[in-house]
Amino acid sequence: MSITLRVEDMSCDGCEDIVETALEEVSGVEEASADHEANTAVVEGDADVEDLLDAVDYAGYSAEFQPEDETDDEGDESEE
């Protein structure tokens, strides 16, 4: 399962490393990848979203869950 988080305040590769390390320490996480330019982190595994948000917060960044539907809804004009 893939979980996408919107992470604020990352500004460099070092920030990405901090967020990735924090997420990888959460139970159920198989892999974590952060992107400071997109302000996102993607987690693979079966982790609890609240635990992921808490881990990012503890690392010093703010995050919110970004459901897949929010990224897919924009620009869908195929029904015309």
Beta strands, then each sheet from edge to edge (+ up, - down):
strand 1: 2-8
strand 2: 29-35
strand 3: 40-45
strand 4: 62-65
sheet 1: 2+ 3- 1+ 4-
end
